[in-house]
Amino acid sequence: MKSKMYHRFRTLLIANRGEIACRVIRTARAMGLRTVAVYSEADAGAMHVAMADSAVLLGPARARDSYLHIDAVIDAAKKTGAEAIHPGYGFLSENAEFAEACARAGIVFVGPTAAMMTAMGSKSGSKQLMEKAGVPLVPGYHGDAQDEATLAKAAEKVGFPVLVKASAGGGGRGMRVVRSREELGPAIVSAKREAKAAFGDDRMLIEKYVDNPRHIEVQIIGDSHGNLLSLFERECTLQRRHQKVIEEAPSPTLNAKQRETVCEAARKAAGAVNYVGAGTIEFVSDGKDVFFIEMNTRLQVEHPVTELITGIDLVEWQLRVAFGEKLPLTQDQIRLNGHAIEARVYAENPQKNFMPSVGRIRTWRTPAETDGLRIDAGYRSGDAVSPYYDAMLAKVIAWAPTRDVAIDKLNRGLEETDVRGIVTNIPFLSALVTHPKVRSNHIDTGFIERELKSLTETSPPVGDLELCAAVAAILVDEQQAVRTQSRSPWQTFGWQPVGRRQRVFSFRQGPGAEHKVTLHYGKGMATLSVGKREIALAFAPVDGGFDMTLDGVKSRVASVIEGHELYLRTGNGRFDLHWVDPFGGETEEQVGEDKIVAPLPGTVVALLAEEGAKLEKGAAILTLEVMKMEQTLRAPFAGVLKKLKCKVGDIVGEGVELAEIEPAA
């Protein structure tokens, strides 16, 4: 890379969306750069568009027609005078063709050269390179031949279980664990299809699957003056479906000697191509040895934990390298300070097999970013979560001098985050980081799957505290409505018709029985009757909820009321209650159990059963692609597939009937 002067670099286009686009914009603006956002039709009102100095529409919602459209991105840079493009992660961040297109257009690509990307960005190519460099590898096949027979032969040679995974890309897409010869063919077909949709590249490699493994990765960065540094390691062992969930730095698994060994191996790996830019060398450990897996030639989702333990802004360093500057520090000047841990907040429902959730965010509340707590978000209240892109909404990151305190701080940050309108994995994340085995670091990459039942338990049964809080939430809402004159003052509990000094409320948690609470008011303190208990009540509104005092004990309650649906967060957890309409009219729409309907908008990518086929309970019927991940819909009971009401390629909306099953006699 030719050395550049800082003042020649003034305008930066961010070829991405969501939280990473917002994160890059923040640093770029702090460095005095003008920022340009790009967006699809689905993202016209997105947060990153509002944050940038200017923005350009790329095309329709589908990524291949917008964020993956190389010519459209280059044209946007030319239109806005952007001299450089930061690709973020995902999308075009590891696309050598895109890096070459930038070079041809005279635009600086904030990342490695196309040649480095080709050498290291391909899982297959990088393994061949590491073999020559003497970096230890997991046994496997990473050759050019991609026919099913060759892949099957390689799997047999390696020995089951094996990992089938896409040579391009990451994030768990196009990756399957195969434990027997019979599973291999369907796994290859499915992985290739998913990889093609996500990365435009369906090449596969085969690796020996390491049981009970740990995932360790090292952050590296190099400049165009021959300097190459490692910025310590991250532990990314807590994963689900090969998708990282919790990341921390440094790894609690390694001692100082092991840390230096793996960092040295990472520098050796990156040095094999004289790497320039930020990247990550990923390793898997079986508890004794560490093996090279791959290199990601881009910034990682989990880069904030490295930033918090080093005090280094990695995006700033990426931009300085792109300017042609030398790295600001040498290897011996980089210090490790404390411990950082990050949780990824996704729009997904852990209680429904982590099905992605789409819709409009009606409430978005996060705690203040105090010392040691950081929130990297790409969404706000009112934003729409669409089915077209990755389901990640934000990252909550905590730093403290010790790991235990960092975990406590992260959990507090999660507990104080309220997102409504869509379903998120926040309660699941909180349960995960407070699990005793996570605390004691007795984990491996299969930990979440083994503990899934306990980690996805529903809310605890509603107690007296929550029932009192539900009444207080309604009263606060009614008082605020009166002040804004959006409702009649006759609804407030402070107004007293002659002879009436009580009000009865009924609540239901899920499909369970109703809980009744009676409010008594008039002269003196208001009280609540819950069962046989009489409880003195006082409350005062605060931002996002209210302070409630019950029998002299004060507590803070977060609340959201949407019609007759109440969301409460108390010291006991999160609760969803339904306020039963005192005037009746409670109805619920029922969907026949013999119908297979689309749980979310998506594209039909495979039909796995034929009309007339006899199905066992759980048999696969068809596969939808939703948010770049495949979701297989299965028979809810044994029966006959009476009718298929869709075909491959159909784009279907949520609730659309896709198939009909006739129960077995």
Steps between C-alpha positions, in 0.01 A plus 500: 500500500640838402552737794241780516482826691217537751361820343445327166239273656183697569185304410419143602215285369386219730384205288292339772200545728388452860723534803833465317414783261404720797817401685728588204318831448564601863877452476525649151318815609719524812799502264349787302395293200183554302286184494278349231246226570346263248166333544238276346132581459433305822748718691386844384421604858788313665721639774823490299335704223399769748848511658703552182564837335344371179344177375442322168227250412654184353192306395227259614493328839677180404871520581604375157315794346639758743777441756662226287466695174863599437433738211230682698733549799784628283259734320378634838860581596556685174176697534588622848871557451593226747872426472484187715262218591481317832322165449423420866449125536280263302369604158800603283761519777691190382420525131817525294303604192368801693849595622624484139205711381590766758861501380395534135276793594781672691318452832684391815367173638534503879634150534758266349576475130301267277800267480527474881126451523509221244790329674364524855128565460441160343491235769643251251771731365611615843536144624728417210706809577518417872610146420803642319564749783500222759192620690315201658174411321191295580510185281272541197449566130535845349555422134351642181289200396145558623301204369306303757704184446828682580354660810354168616834323450677774698251465784556124512875551513480757779249290693164601644393728653603764247423865448373602156538875458506773240841606378382862479331708767425413861245554774403133504333517159566211266630286787378157611623239751471155341525195726434220250537409132120511455480865612778620270319538165205707625734709718720590202198596287353718775832662593579580136159657447529713815856609414400594146216718632711667769837541323443426133752215533406136572847346526535267799778358712504200733659504846529253782242609758670550835266391778475728805715767335584853603511787252792741541578785261774762481454857379779612269564817302772596256606817320660564162840559662556139602369523856272216611355484852282267705256658746450200727235232467126459543305202629197431278409154625137577590334435164177368360481347152858621448385858562682681780275620783735620776860615447759606753857621516743385608422128493448366856630166370857601413789576731766759412726247325215354292386852416838592356517171307164547328567870429836411347331239281246764390773745404675222309178415317431862399865556416480224238328752271656819646152591615383862503186608688296354785431128509444205728676167517264235634604185684325198650634325808431146618628584847859403417590631154396806302423471127462772238146515359488807277576868464234768478640783290278766657384650824311253722165548671674450834775759449373723788629261769851537356458878493399507866798298627756687287358854485538488120229612256536235229296693244725801550805278447339352187454849361854607592636194320285594199652850512842333465610583854706279729324328787509730805650237736755220489436149630668557835296818559165318489372427849225269618272671753213325679231283344224569246197294401239552229149367432329513161139615512294338225142532378415136561286284726705250705181327615408424138831352387648850456264582218582849367256773599399780265286808546521854630685582820252687717725541804879517509662573836862437589691602813729802496853429378684545828859410577549144382166455319468550125203455268560465125154521341362533150134547589272744686137523603285505187750315280383199300678165522465341158542134396765584242812537716682361799290509819761671721370823655776606737789392720524558874864510613640529852851560637630460854832426670397134548293247305243449776428871529484535121237222487298671774517830314397336170204329666389829654519661156288221351248516785454873442444465125135493389402441137133461410307447179721209402634202694868505604747258658579732795357273775691207347824701503449595862438136597812399307749744651379424854514121458738351762697307238553815294617677814748221572602471130395134474375536143555387142333584169220249568413646840200706388336208318540274804360762739236637264200395709616679813617804304166548324263450791195725496449785743441398863136496615362844570508593870336761720771753412425470128122511546533820706739639239249421225234709676747782562609492133140545385442784745821677393399460136153640566634797694745582220219466244290750695788748499524470122120511472499182294254329734208593723584605858226263617749215451740610774485334835517840671146589385240364740135452399260500792507172691777342288841461655642190340600370158558138401775399254546156340827382341606187319854369447500292184213251473476460878229598747403860569645688797274759664623810683270751671605863536355688797530878495354808661630681804847399610729241345381292205511124563490186289333171588685202352346179626484541877776765509432871541794705371556874529584653159677816389668574167671778307572505124862495379645476151414156361284392793434595860621472857257289703480474878318200649461495878792741531738312266596696188600342168552613141276347233544533124172481310351516153127493431372421152122485511419222743850347486731590788875451515658530844860468614537463875777368720357153435542513123297584189126437483239524224143534630168545331256742661166323462238727348245566778231548234567171319586463134806280556564307178795313364559392143567130469705336228407143411765252606478323166639807324871573454537878484799729450615616845665805340539652154751301298588315181421133436837342416422128516205259503598196705186286468254420221124521505352173621809410701451340841666712765622417847473769766791740447557402136646779286251650253668809354775753565467877516784749484436770762754770588770314304450186712310187401195392706359152440126459565401158633186293548341574841351148506500176300284508190486540124619805307166587342610804300801724433392859444836647399793434270874564516574869448168626640530806723243454775369724774456422868198277564466384137390136480771290337381142546211299636530176698231242559544333841563126505187297568 
